[in-house]
């Protein structure tokens, strides 16, 4: 292996024995499931783990040696740690129990590396409420940088103490010192050899406040680093008041530092609810999306979206964040849990509307442009729905949780298939589909019937008296959308179907032609929603996965992929030109997509 090689970066200061020891622990399934790396300041703990992470997360590393999850703990509190692990596990996690449930559902071995646990904002709480409980799962192994930390569930961990000379090759250490103009008498501590072993203490809060320009206009120029230090200092010393009222002071610093600061100020999830603090509430709601977002303007858009639809104070804070650059911006939001488990864009007489159905099967319509409620279609017998769609003449097709279908004609139908033709088409589709799993209609194709997908992975389209079908997925089709290409062409448009599967793939199919050979997109978790629409600036296709990620594609333009996490599980999507509507577990959100 040497100091580098086999996909590993250089491991300096004679630390080859320590590196081999950690690789040996990874390889030995009989070893304790907890390995603790410790040593005095400057001993190279973080350098050693960075080397191991780089080599053991690379492509092609053997599965038994792979590090699956990495939780950099410096400055991290429990809440942010849960959000980060949830994102890596492709789930929206808000409690340690959510993380444990996601890992318990997967019987594959999982190795989690936690660098700098001793520098976490809440190291004891992280261990007690998250990391130690993870050791309840016999599939989980932990590698932590945590001198002296006690894990009750693993009282006899493997320990790699870098102060022990046997983990440092003296000859290589001496050669490294010669190249660094360092003192080899510092052996085996590289920091002591360089004279940098003592860490600098935190700057006082007053000193940091003096560095921040006065007035809101100067804050963006202050930069992330001093503002991050400001939140960290406030966490240590108190005095959060100057930080809690201005949304710019939330979105510019490192989000983990902001979250830890809010926790220390008593404005964690429960504290924010008790205090009714709009910014802290919005921060908690968007937290799973914010914590791993490196771009401050994107964090501004995410926080602003959560402030829309709130109190006057919340709207004033949202206005403060308006104008941030980016590929999207929220237009309106209605934050209320349980509003929608499925949704669809309107068509025909319902053009410009959005239809949603809640868990009880109550269907509502609202304005796509403003979010204003417009009414509730009268259903003969409301029941839990799996899907709904709107045909070109305005007829609603409902797919219930048991696989049954029902058509609700519009009061003033637009041109399109009459109720008898629609009944015939749906009946033929159901006979071909087996167990229906999703429905969709191309609202701008008057002569088209709805499409139906099934639990066997096939998509079915009815045209000219016969059913056309293609098996597009391994396992059930979990999401389906239909649109028209060239709908404004006087010769008529062509149907395009977009399907998402439990297999994590998103596929395109134009009935009457062969499906695309390769998926438009794929991820290692189920697709929960898809949508598509062709506007004046071309075709857009959006998909959402169970982990809370949404991607908007412009097919044919590989660089034109927008990726966003709204911070909550996605239930449904609808595109109306450049307006993307998202039905989330905790509300409804409409965003304007800006052309790149």
GUDO-961012 format. One line per field, with one value per residue (C-alpha): residue number from 1; z, y, x; residue in three letters. Coordinates in pm, 1 decimal. Example, Ala and Ser with C-alpha at 12.3 -4.5 7.8 and 13.67 -1.06 7.14 Angstrom:
<atoms>
num (1_2) .
pz (780.0_714.0) .
py (-450.0_-106.0) .
px (1230.0_1367.0) .
residuo (ALA_SER) .
</atoms>
This chain:
<atoms>
num (1_2_3_4_5_6_7_8_9_10_11_12_13_14_15_16_17_18_19_20_21_22_23_24_25_26_27_28_29_30_31_32_33_34_35_36_37_38_39_40_41_42_43_44_45_46_47_48_49_50_51_52_53_54_55_56_57_58_59_60_61_62_63_64_65_66_67_68_69_70_71_72_73_74_75_76_77_78_79_80_81_82_83_84_85_86_87_88_89_90_91_92_93_94_95_96_97_98_99_100_101_102_103_104_105_106_107_108_109_110_111_112_113_114_115_116_117_118_119_120_121_122_123_124_125_126_127_128_129_130_131_132_133_134_135_136_137_138_139_140_141_142_143_144_145_146_147_148_149_150_151_152_153_154_155_156_157_158_159_160_161_162_163_164_165_166_167_168_169_170_171_172_173_174_175_176_177_178_179_180_181_182_183_184_185_186_187_188_189_190_191_192_193_194_195_196_197_198_199_200_201_202_203_204_205_206_207_208_209_210_211_212_213_214_215_216_217_218_219_220_221_222_223_224_225_226_227_228_229_230_231_232_233_234_235_236_237_238_239_240_241_242_243_244_245_246_247_248_249_250_251_252_253_254_255_256_257_258_259_260_261_262_263_264_265_266_267_268_269_270_271_272_273_274_275_276_277_278_279_280_281_282_283_284_285_286_287_288_289_290_291_292_293_294_295_296_297_298_299_300_301_302_303_304_305_306_307_308_309_310_311_312_313_314_315_316_317_318_319_320_321_322_323_324_325_326_327_328_329_330_331_332_333_334_335_336_337_338_339_340_341_342_343_344_345_346_347_348_349_350_351_352_353_354_355_356_357_358_359_360_361_362_363_364_365_366_367_368_369_370_371_372_373_374_375_376_377_378_379_380_381_382_383_384_385_386_387_388_389_390_391_392_393_394_395_396_397_398_399_400_401_402_403_404_405_406_407_408_409_410_411_412_413_414_415_416_417_418_419_420_421_422_423_424_425_426_427_428_429_430_431_432_433_434_435_436_437_438_439_440_441_442_443_444_445_446_447_448_449_450_451_452_453_454_455_456_457_458_459_460_461_462_463_464_465_466_467_468_469_470_471_472_473_474_475_476_477_478_479_480_481_482_483_484_485_486_487_488_489_490_491_492_493_494_495_496_497_498_499_500_501_502_503_504_505_506_507_508_509_510_511_512_513_514_515_516_517_518_519_520_521_522_523_524_525_526_527_528_529_530_531_532_533_534_535_536_537_538_539_540_541_542_543_544_545_546_547_548_549_550_551_552_553_554_555_556_557_558_559_560_561_562_563_564_565_566_567_568_569_570_571_572_573_574_575_576_577_578_579_580_581_582_583_584_585_586_587_588_589_590_591_592_593_594_595_596) .
pz (0.0_81.1_176.6_-110.0_-379.7_-444.7_-479.6_-147.5_-118.8_46.9_415.8_559.6_874.3_890.5_966.3_749.9_1054.6_1175.5_830.6_807.2_1152.3_1047.0_725.7_935.2_1156.8_850.1_712.9_1039.5_1098.3_1433.6_1564.9_1800.3_1606.8_1753.0_1676.8_1855.9_1721.9_1984.8_2053.4_2172.7_1970.0_1659.6_1649.1_1305.3_1390.5_1134.1_866.0_921.2_893.8_589.0_422.9_513.3_396.6_61.9_-2.7_137.0_-38.7_-383.7_-676.4_-683.0_-314.2_-187.0_-7.4_315.9_330.1_224.6_447.8_369.6_568.1_686.5_957.7_1000.2_1357.6_1417.0_1528.9_1475.1_1703.4_1720.2_1494.0_1209.3_1248.3_1200.8_891.5_739.9_797.0_660.2_337.0_298.5_363.6_107.9_365.6_522.8_885.2_1168.8_1472.7_1565.7_1543.1_1172.6_1113.3_1305.9_1115.1_779.0_875.8_1033.2_705.6_525.3_627.4_455.9_671.9_718.4_837.3_961.6_1013.2_1251.5_1237.0_1509.4_1742.4_2024.3_1848.5_1804.0_1944.8_2151.9_2169.3_2471.5_2326.6_1988.5_2154.2_2393.1_2151.3_1810.6_1784.1_2077.0_1983.7_1633.2_1789.5_1874.7_1509.1_1452.0_1091.5_1197.7_1271.8_1396.3_1346.9_1559.0_1638.4_2004.1_2274.5_2587.3_2477.9_2638.5_2435.0_2681.5_2415.2_2321.2_2648.2_2496.4_2164.8_1943.2_2024.6_1801.4_2015.2_1793.5_2094.2_2098.8_1898.5_1743.6_1507.9_1356.4_1149.3_1304.2_990.2_768.1_1036.4_1042.1_660.1_664.4_926.3_703.7_419.2_645.0_836.8_1147.1_1466.8_1471.5_1850.5_1833.5_1744.5_1718.2_1708.1_1373.2_1519.3_1797.9_1542.0_1343.1_1654.3_1580.0_1826.2_2043.2_1883.7_1878.6_2113.0_1989.0_1923.4_2169.0_2051.9_2087.0_1870.1_1596.8_1606.9_1548.8_1222.8_1074.9_869.5_1007.1_834.8_621.3_299.0_431.4_550.6_222.2_197.4_543.2_407.2_550.8_772.3_1013.1_1036.5_1109.2_1382.0_1513.2_1559.9_1716.2_1959.9_2050.5_2118.3_2362.4_2526.4_2482.5_2342.6_2042.0_2027.1_1751.9_1528.3_1558.7_1371.8_1036.9_782.2_606.4_921.4_884.2_518.2_479.9_746.5_761.5_822.8_1085.0_1293.2_1264.7_1370.7_1671.4_1765.9_1750.8_1960.4_2221.9_2222.9_2302.8_1949.3_1844.0_1687.0_2013.5_2133.8_1803.5_1818.9_2178.8_2105.8_1770.6_1627.9_1249.3_1136.8_1370.1_1264.8_896.4_956.3_1123.0_846.3_572.9_778.1_594.9_272.5_421.4_611.5_307.5_71.0_7.6_-196.9_19.3_-246.9_-264.6_115.3_87.2_-156.0_62.7_375.9_191.0_62.4_419.2_528.4_257.1_367.3_727.7_959.9_871.6_1048.2_840.6_516.9_606.2_655.3_321.9_152.9_299.8_108.6_-222.7_-519.1_-443.1_-764.9_-861.0_-1096.1_-908.1_-665.7_-463.8_-584.5_-312.6_-36.5_180.7_480.8_637.3_684.9_508.0_232.5_-45.6_-99.4_-475.6_-716.6_-1086.2_-1313.0_-1450.3_-1819.3_-2045.8_-1839.0_-1542.7_-1716.8_-1469.5_-1172.8_-958.1_-811.4_-487.3_-281.9_89.1_281.1_318.0_-55.1_-36.9_-368.0_-382.1_-661.5_-630.8_-854.2_-985.3_-1014.6_-663.9_-450.4_-386.8_-306.7_-581.0_-460.1_-397.1_-663.7_-529.3_-497.7_-467.4_-203.7_-89.7_-26.0_-7.6_-350.6_-509.3_-802.1_-1002.1_-1339.5_-1557.9_-1922.3_-2204.0_-2172.3_-1794.2_-1673.0_-1352.4_-1338.7_-984.1_-895.2_-543.4_-303.5_-389.1_-762.3_-854.8_-1103.7_-1130.6_-1383.1_-1278.2_-1585.3_-1595.2_-1569.0_-1887.3_-2076.3_-2334.3_-2662.5_-2604.6_-2565.6_-2446.4_-2124.4_-2311.9_-2505.9_-2187.3_-2005.6_-2290.4_-2294.8_-1918.4_-1920.0_-2192.8_-2011.6_-1682.1_-1847.8_-1987.9_-1688.5_-1413.0_-1083.1_-1164.1_-983.0_-1147.9_-1393.6_-1615.8_-1896.8_-2167.1_-2103.9_-2435.6_-2657.4_-2700.6_-2862.4_-2607.3_-2332.5_-1997.2_-1957.8_-1692.2_-1527.2_-1325.4_-1044.6_-1291.5_-1433.8_-1753.9_-1895.0_-2108.7_-2369.1_-2556.0_-2915.3_-3227.1_-3050.6_-2910.5_-2605.8_-2655.6_-2367.9_-2275.9_-1970.3_-1860.7_-1501.2_-1279.7_-1012.6_-983.5_-1168.9_-885.7_-1081.9_-1425.8_-1625.7_-1977.3_-2195.6_-2560.0_-2775.2_-3027.6_-2893.3_-3059.3_-3401.9_-3626.2_-3728.4_-3364.4_-3091.5_-3008.1_-2670.4_-2438.0_-2126.6_-1830.8_-1578.2_-1249.4_-1080.1_-752.1_-918.6_-899.1_-1275.1_-1477.0_-1834.5_-2142.7_-2396.8_-2700.1_-2773.2_-3124.2_-3097.5_-2900.9_-2548.1_-2490.4_-2439.0_-2129.8_-1841.2_-1829.6_-1467.0_-1196.4_-824.8_-562.5_-411.1_-542.5_-759.4_-593.4_-850.9_-1210.8_-1430.4_-1772.5_-1982.2_-2300.9_-2276.0_-2498.1_-2389.0_-2448.7_-2268.9_-1896.8_-1703.4_-1323.6_-1092.8_-716.9_-518.2_-177.8_-19.9_-83.8_-389.0_-693.9_-1032.3_-1324.3_-1663.8_-1999.0_-2221.2_-2474.5_-2252.0_-2005.5_-1838.3_-1786.5_-1476.5_-1170.7_-840.1_-523.0_-189.8_-50.3_299.8_322.3_150.5_-191.2_-266.6_-615.4_-882.1_-1158.8_-1427.1_-1594.9_-1826.7_-1601.8_-1286.7_-1080.0_-818.0_-534.4_-299.2_13.3_333.5_515.8_252.2_-103.1_-275.2_-617.9_-762.8_-1075.6_-1278.8_-1442.4_-1772.2_-1719.4) .
py (0.0_243.7_600.7_615.7_383.1_143.4_444.2_592.1_940.5_997.6_909.0_1125.4_1141.2_767.0_674.1_359.5_125.7_318.9_305.2_-69.7_-114.8_61.9_-138.7_-451.4_-350.0_-295.0_-635.9_-824.8_-888.0_-1048.1_-723.6_-499.7_-305.6_19.1_148.1_461.3_670.5_888.4_1082.5_1419.7_1738.0_1739.4_1360.7_1340.9_1179.5_1383.7_1333.6_958.5_938.4_1167.3_928.1_628.3_792.1_890.6_537.8_349.0_548.1_534.7_340.9_-21.9_-55.9_-406.1_-405.3_-538.6_-245.9_23.5_317.0_375.8_689.2_979.6_1221.8_1507.1_1600.9_1922.6_2187.0_1948.4_1915.0_1624.3_1778.9_1854.9_1513.2_1341.2_1552.4_1470.0_1095.5_1098.4_1257.5_996.3_719.9_864.1_938.2_1257.6_1200.2_1430.3_1211.8_951.9_694.0_780.0_706.5_378.6_275.0_341.3_134.9_-142.8_-180.0_-267.5_-591.7_-507.9_-422.3_-47.9_120.7_479.2_703.9_1000.4_1229.7_1491.4_1372.9_1543.5_1879.5_1834.8_2094.9_1823.5_1526.4_1360.3_1396.5_1268.6_955.9_899.8_965.3_870.3_692.5_452.1_345.3_269.3_-9.7_-183.6_-283.8_-571.9_-459.2_-125.4_-57.5_279.3_435.5_748.4_1009.6_1045.6_1034.6_869.6_874.5_599.9_397.1_185.0_-65.8_-138.9_-118.7_-286.7_-109.0_-140.5_159.0_311.3_551.6_761.1_856.8_495.4_486.4_147.3_316.8_547.8_438.3_636.1_626.1_760.8_1014.8_1143.8_1165.4_1355.4_1598.0_1667.5_1768.8_1988.2_2163.0_2001.9_1874.7_1492.0_1510.5_1557.6_1188.2_1042.6_1364.6_1554.3_1865.9_1882.3_1837.1_2131.3_2338.9_2353.8_2102.8_2356.4_2456.1_2822.0_2916.5_3057.4_3429.6_3624.1_3717.3_4091.6_4070.3_3887.2_4124.9_4411.8_4249.2_4229.5_4539.8_4753.0_4741.8_4478.0_4594.2_4503.9_4154.4_3966.0_4100.3_3969.0_3617.2_3278.8_3226.2_3522.0_3468.8_3100.4_3198.0_3441.8_3167.3_2940.0_3209.5_3280.9_2909.5_2913.6_3250.1_3309.8_3639.9_3506.3_3801.3_3993.4_3683.7_3563.3_3827.0_3868.2_3584.8_3679.9_3581.2_3236.3_3164.6_3305.9_3103.4_2729.5_2573.4_2328.1_2619.1_2801.1_2488.4_2431.5_2797.5_2779.1_2463.0_2637.8_2933.6_2699.6_2724.6_2362.8_2209.6_2203.9_2538.3_2709.2_2581.1_2690.2_3036.7_3073.1_3204.4_3223.6_3205.4_2920.4_2732.6_2781.2_2673.9_2351.1_2274.9_2320.5_2172.2_1841.0_2038.5_2320.4_2120.8_1982.3_2276.9_2453.8_2743.1_3033.0_3166.2_2822.7_2820.4_3162.1_3025.8_2721.4_2930.7_3186.8_2908.6_2798.7_3153.8_3208.2_3151.3_3240.1_3536.6_3897.8_3861.5_3553.3_3728.7_4024.7_3785.7_3618.5_3959.3_4014.4_3705.7_3799.5_3861.3_3596.4_3456.7_3101.4_2861.4_2874.2_3082.5_3001.0_3170.4_3059.7_2802.9_2655.1_2483.2_2236.7_1866.4_1608.4_1830.5_1589.6_1230.2_1263.5_1552.9_1636.5_1943.1_2050.1_2043.9_2157.0_2366.7_2315.2_2456.5_2659.9_2457.0_2195.8_1901.4_1736.3_1446.2_1394.8_1068.6_1042.8_1083.3_1439.5_1610.0_1983.5_2224.2_2539.2_2799.6_2689.0_3052.8_3170.0_2867.3_3009.3_2732.3_2700.6_2423.7_2053.5_1822.2_1625.2_1259.2_986.5_800.0_951.8_685.4_674.1_739.9_614.2_855.9_1100.2_1270.0_1510.0_1434.7_1690.4_1745.8_1801.7_1456.9_1344.1_984.5_854.9_547.8_429.7_243.1_-88.9_-43.7_66.7_350.2_612.3_888.8_1226.7_1423.7_1802.2_2023.5_2207.6_1965.6_2082.7_1895.6_1542.7_1185.8_1162.7_972.6_651.6_652.1_718.2_436.0_198.7_303.6_271.0_-66.5_-195.0_-56.4_-215.2_-551.0_-532.7_-380.8_-633.7_-447.8_-72.1_137.4_483.9_690.7_990.9_1186.5_1415.0_1716.4_1884.1_1583.7_1595.3_1253.5_1070.1_836.9_819.2_596.5_326.8_165.3_-154.0_-331.9_-555.1_-262.5_-201.8_115.5_91.2_335.9_309.6_430.3_340.2_68.8_-121.4_-119.0_-53.9_-165.8_-163.1_-311.1_-26.5_-112.7_-395.1_-404.0_-173.2_153.5_403.4_726.0_818.1_1139.7_1220.5_1525.4_1628.4_1715.3_1985.2_2025.9_2367.2_2224.0_2241.5_1879.9_1771.8_1669.5_1344.0_1173.0_1133.4_918.2_953.1_672.1_624.9_291.9_124.9_39.3_408.9_472.7_740.6_640.1_807.2_638.1_774.6_522.0_385.6_393.4_203.6_331.5_507.4_245.6_412.4_571.8_947.9_925.8_666.9_665.4_386.9_451.3_446.0_722.1_875.8_1133.7_1241.8_1519.5_1667.4_1963.8_2131.5_2509.5_2791.8_2721.3_2345.8_2020.7_1978.9_1653.3_1647.2_1348.7_1301.6_1011.0_871.0_1036.5_1385.1_1474.4_1641.4_1670.0_1876.5_1770.3_1937.9_1627.3_1668.5_1913.1_1716.4_2041.5_2149.2_1943.0_2128.7_1944.5_2051.1_1913.5_2084.0_1947.4_1716.9_1394.9_1460.9_1314.3_1452.3_1692.0_1893.1_2109.9_2394.0_2542.2_2694.1_2658.4_2346.4_2246.5_2018.1_1833.4_1766.0_1577.5_1909.4_2129.7_2260.7_2463.3_2630.0_2739.3_2931.4_2764.9_3004.0_2907.5_2840.3) .
px (0.0_279.5_204.8_-48.8_-180.7_-469.8_-700.2_-588.4_-438.0_-103.0_-85.2_190.2_403.2_472.7_113.2_114.9_86.7_-220.1_-377.2_-319.2_-472.6_-794.0_-812.5_-766.4_-1058.9_-1278.1_-1182.3_-1241.2_-1612.0_-1524.4_-1377.3_-1580.2_-1843.1_-1709.6_-1360.6_-1245.2_-954.9_-789.3_-472.8_-346.2_-414.2_-197.8_-159.6_-325.2_-659.2_-851.8_-584.8_-594.5_-973.8_-979.1_-734.4_-947.5_-1272.6_-1120.1_-999.8_-1298.8_-1572.2_-1410.2_-1554.4_-1450.2_-1362.9_-1455.3_-1789.3_-1641.8_-1401.1_-1648.7_-1745.3_-2111.8_-2199.2_-1983.4_-2094.1_-1840.8_-1929.5_-1731.7_-1982.8_-2273.7_-2575.1_-2815.8_-3078.5_-2836.4_-2672.5_-3009.2_-3081.2_-2742.1_-2767.3_-3122.1_-3005.2_-2734.0_-2987.7_-3232.9_-3498.6_-3628.4_-3524.6_-3629.5_-3562.1_-3299.1_-3577.2_-3617.2_-3248.0_-3266.2_-3578.7_-3411.5_-3107.4_-3316.1_-3507.3_-3182.6_-3016.0_-2685.2_-2380.1_-2335.0_-2015.6_-2050.7_-1747.7_-1777.9_-1472.6_-1418.6_-1693.6_-1502.6_-1560.1_-1937.0_-2173.8_-2343.8_-2104.8_-2264.8_-2614.9_-2501.4_-2365.5_-2656.6_-2945.0_-2807.1_-2472.7_-2494.5_-2850.6_-2722.0_-2516.7_-2844.8_-2849.1_-2610.8_-2558.2_-2403.1_-2035.1_-1905.6_-1564.1_-1540.9_-1279.1_-1363.4_-1096.6_-1233.9_-1597.7_-1805.6_-2055.8_-2255.2_-2363.3_-2001.6_-1803.1_-1496.8_-1433.3_-1131.0_-909.0_-642.5_-437.3_-210.7_2.2_120.5_450.4_371.1_121.4_385.5_684.2_973.1_1188.6_911.1_817.3_1176.7_1183.1_854.8_993.3_1294.1_1064.4_849.0_1128.4_975.5_1138.1_1157.8_1172.9_794.7_755.8_495.0_285.7_303.6_143.5_399.5_677.9_539.1_469.6_93.7_-49.5_-236.8_-570.2_-669.7_-951.0_-1281.7_-1299.2_-1518.9_-1866.3_-1807.6_-1496.5_-1686.4_-1982.7_-1741.9_-1628.3_-1979.1_-2068.3_-2350.7_-2687.7_-2855.9_-2689.5_-2345.7_-2428.0_-2388.7_-2035.5_-1947.5_-1892.5_-1978.0_-1673.9_-1710.1_-2085.3_-2034.3_-1788.4_-2048.9_-2308.9_-2046.7_-1939.0_-2301.4_-2349.5_-2056.9_-2125.7_-2498.6_-2615.3_-2807.3_-3048.1_-2861.2_-2873.0_-3230.2_-3430.9_-3254.5_-3299.5_-2974.8_-2788.3_-2944.9_-2871.5_-2518.3_-2325.7_-2270.1_-2615.9_-2488.5_-2355.8_-2688.9_-2878.6_-2650.8_-2687.6_-3066.9_-3059.6_-2844.7_-3086.9_-3376.3_-3517.3_-3494.0_-3808.0_-4006.5_-3874.1_-3953.9_-4312.4_-4354.1_-4214.7_-4392.7_-4065.4_-4126.7_-3764.5_-3675.0_-3991.1_-3908.9_-3549.3_-3661.1_-3910.9_-3649.9_-3365.9_-3316.6_-3272.3_-3066.1_-2805.7_-2621.6_-2680.0_-2351.2_-2493.9_-2617.5_-2862.5_-3027.0_-3055.9_-3220.3_-3479.7_-3546.2_-3595.8_-3808.0_-4036.0_-4102.0_-4181.7_-4445.8_-4801.8_-4718.3_-4769.0_-4695.2_-4362.1_-4283.2_-4380.3_-4159.1_-3868.2_-3950.7_-3940.4_-3593.6_-3479.1_-3640.7_-3416.6_-3156.0_-3008.6_-3092.7_-3264.5_-3595.9_-3799.0_-4111.1_-4429.8_-4672.4_-4705.8_-4979.2_-4819.0_-5061.0_-4980.6_-5191.6_-5328.2_-5237.9_-5135.0_-5179.9_-5233.1_-5273.0_-5285.2_-5621.1_-5714.4_-5998.1_-6240.6_-6007.0_-5699.8_-5492.2_-5616.8_-5451.2_-5642.1_-5530.3_-5665.1_-5596.9_-5570.5_-5947.7_-6007.2_-6138.4_-6056.2_-5992.3_-5908.9_-5702.3_-5547.9_-5209.2_-5101.6_-5195.7_-5284.2_-5631.9_-5887.0_-6149.4_-6377.5_-6434.9_-6574.2_-6869.4_-6769.6_-7033.0_-6830.3_-6497.8_-6234.4_-5854.4_-5706.8_-5385.2_-5399.8_-5607.8_-5580.4_-5779.2_-5857.3_-5867.3_-6243.1_-6218.2_-6326.6_-6154.9_-6035.3_-5986.3_-5778.5_-5854.5_-5626.9_-5795.6_-5729.5_-6081.6_-6144.3_-6416.5_-6487.2_-6631.3_-6748.3_-6704.3_-7012.3_-6910.4_-6686.6_-6435.2_-6375.0_-6249.6_-6365.2_-6724.8_-6807.3_-6896.2_-6566.8_-6374.3_-6555.5_-6472.7_-6105.8_-6064.7_-6237.3_-6004.0_-5699.3_-5801.4_-5850.1_-5496.8_-5321.8_-5380.7_-5329.8_-5342.2_-5081.5_-5089.7_-5295.0_-5221.8_-5383.3_-5243.3_-5462.9_-5382.2_-5465.8_-5846.3_-5869.0_-5654.4_-5770.3_-5588.3_-5285.4_-5268.7_-4965.3_-4952.1_-4772.3_-4587.8_-4389.8_-4590.7_-4748.1_-5064.6_-5198.6_-5530.1_-5552.8_-5751.6_-5945.1_-5648.1_-5421.7_-5049.3_-4824.9_-4458.6_-4289.7_-4064.8_-3970.9_-3856.9_-4124.0_-4426.0_-4471.9_-4505.2_-4566.1_-4700.7_-4743.0_-4856.5_-4808.1_-4831.3_-4533.2_-4620.0_-4971.9_-5001.1_-4918.7_-5232.0_-5164.6_-5199.8_-4956.9_-4785.4_-4826.2_-4529.4_-4553.1_-4316.1_-4305.0_-4125.1_-4071.0_-4001.5_-3669.9_-3571.3_-3569.6_-3750.9_-3836.8_-3985.8_-4212.0_-4392.9_-4671.5_-4629.8_-4250.2_-3989.5_-3914.7_-3584.9_-3315.2_-3175.1_-3365.4_-3381.5_-3269.6_-3209.7_-3141.6_-3121.0_-3464.3_-3822.7_-3966.9_-4274.3_-4385.1_-4325.7_-4461.9_-4393.3_-4500.7_-4390.4_-4391.8_-4266.1_-3908.7_-3923.8_-3997.7_-3941.6_-3964.6_-3958.8_-3924.5_-3916.7_-3775.2_-3868.2_-3564.2_-3705.0_-3494.8_-3652.9_-3481.5_-3609.5_-3472.2_-3467.9_-3427.4_-3151.7_-2965.9_-2747.7_-2639.5_-2998.0_-3076.1_-3205.2_-3177.7_-3354.6_-3470.5_-3781.9_-3712.6_-4015.3_-4128.0_-4283.6_-4626.8_-4696.3_-4567.5_-4732.6_-4571.4_-4758.5_-4497.7_-4229.6_-4445.1_-4371.8_-4626.2_-4517.7_-4749.3_-4543.4_-4615.3_-4658.2_-4817.1_-4826.0_-4554.4_-4541.2_-4208.5_-4114.6_-3841.8_-3597.2_-3438.0_-3063.6) .
residuo (UNK_UNK_UNK_UNK_UNK_UNK_UNK_UNK_UNK_UNK_UNK_UNK_UNK_UNK_UNK_UNK_UNK_UNK_UNK_UNK_UNK_UNK_UNK_UNK_UNK_UNK_UNK_UNK_UNK_UNK_UNK_UNK_UNK_UNK_UNK_UNK_UNK_UNK_UNK_UNK_UNK_UNK_UNK_UNK_UNK_UNK_UNK_UNK_UNK_UNK_UNK_UNK_UNK_UNK_UNK_UNK_UNK_UNK_UNK_UNK_UNK_UNK_UNK_UNK_UNK_UNK_UNK_UNK_UNK_UNK_UNK_UNK_UNK_UNK_UNK_UNK_UNK_UNK_UNK_UNK_UNK_UNK_UNK_UNK_UNK_UNK_UNK_UNK_UNK_UNK_UNK_UNK_UNK_UNK_UNK_UNK_UNK_UNK_UNK_UNK_UNK_UNK_UNK_UNK_UNK_UNK_UNK_UNK_UNK_UNK_UNK_UNK_UNK_UNK_UNK_UNK_UNK_UNK_UNK_UNK_UNK_UNK_UNK_UNK_UNK_UNK_UNK_UNK_UNK_UNK_UNK_UNK_UNK_UNK_UNK_UNK_UNK_UNK_UNK_UNK_UNK_UNK_UNK_UNK_UNK_UNK_UNK_UNK_UNK_UNK_UNK_UNK_UNK_UNK_UNK_UNK_UNK_UNK_UNK_UNK_UNK_UNK_UNK_UNK_UNK_UNK_UNK_UNK_UNK_UNK_UNK_UNK_UNK_UNK_UNK_UNK_UNK_UNK_UNK_UNK_UNK_UNK_UNK_UNK_UNK_UNK_UNK_UNK_UNK_UNK_UNK_UNK_UNK_UNK_UNK_UNK_UNK_UNK_UNK_UNK_UNK_UNK_UNK_UNK_UNK_UNK_UNK_UNK_UNK_UNK_UNK_UNK_UNK_UNK_UNK_UNK_UNK_UNK_UNK_UNK_UNK_UNK_UNK_UNK_UNK_UNK_UNK_UNK_UNK_UNK_UNK_UNK_UNK_UNK_UNK_UNK_UNK_UNK_UNK_UNK_UNK_UNK_UNK_UNK_UNK_UNK_UNK_UNK_UNK_UNK_UNK_UNK_UNK_UNK_UNK_UNK_UNK_UNK_UNK_UNK_UNK_UNK_UNK_UNK_UNK_UNK_UNK_UNK_UNK_UNK_UNK_UNK_UNK_UNK_UNK_UNK_UNK_UNK_UNK_UNK_UNK_UNK_UNK_UNK_UNK_UNK_UNK_UNK_UNK_UNK_UNK_UNK_UNK_UNK_UNK_UNK_UNK_UNK_UNK_UNK_UNK_UNK_UNK_UNK_UNK_UNK_UNK_UNK_UNK_UNK_UNK_UNK_UNK_UNK_UNK_UNK_UNK_UNK_UNK_UNK_UNK_UNK_UNK_UNK_UNK_UNK_UNK_UNK_UNK_UNK_UNK_UNK_UNK_UNK_UNK_UNK_UNK_UNK_UNK_UNK_UNK_UNK_UNK_UNK_UNK_UNK_UNK_UNK_UNK_UNK_UNK_UNK_UNK_UNK_UNK_UNK_UNK_UNK_UNK_UNK_UNK_UNK_UNK_UNK_UNK_UNK_UNK_UNK_UNK_UNK_UNK_UNK_UNK_UNK_UNK_UNK_UNK_UNK_UNK_UNK_UNK_UNK_UNK_UNK_UNK_UNK_UNK_UNK_UNK_UNK_UNK_UNK_UNK_UNK_UNK_UNK_UNK_UNK_UNK_UNK_UNK_UNK_UNK_UNK_UNK_UNK_UNK_UNK_UNK_UNK_UNK_UNK_UNK_UNK_UNK_UNK_UNK_UNK_UNK_UNK_UNK_UNK_UNK_UNK_UNK_UNK_UNK_UNK_UNK_UNK_UNK_UNK_UNK_UNK_UNK_UNK_UNK_UNK_UNK_UNK_UNK_UNK_UNK_UNK_UNK_UNK_UNK_UNK_UNK_UNK_UNK_UNK_UNK_UNK_UNK_UNK_UNK_UNK_UNK_UNK_UNK_UNK_UNK_UNK_UNK_UNK_UNK_UNK_UNK_UNK_UNK_UNK_UNK_UNK_UNK_UNK_UNK_UNK_UNK_UNK_UNK_UNK_UNK_UNK_UNK_UNK_UNK_UNK_UNK_UNK_UNK_UNK_UNK_UNK_UNK_UNK_UNK_UNK_UNK_UNK_UNK_UNK_UNK_UNK_UNK_UNK_UNK_UNK_UNK_UNK_UNK_UNK_UNK_UNK_UNK_UNK_UNK_UNK_UNK_UNK_UNK_UNK_UNK_UNK_UNK_UNK_UNK_UNK_UNK_UNK_UNK_UNK_UNK_UNK_UNK_UNK_UNK_UNK_UNK_UNK_UNK_UNK_UNK_UNK_UNK_UNK_UNK_UNK_UNK_UNK_UNK_UNK_UNK_UNK_UNK_UNK_UNK_UNK_UNK_UNK_UNK_UNK_UNK_UNK_UNK_UNK_UNK_UNK_UNK_UNK_UNK_UNK_UNK_UNK_UNK_UNK_UNK_UNK_UNK_UNK_UNK_UNK_UNK_UNK_UNK_UNK_UNK_UNK_UNK_UNK_UNK_UNK_UNK_UNK_UNK_UNK) .
</atoms>
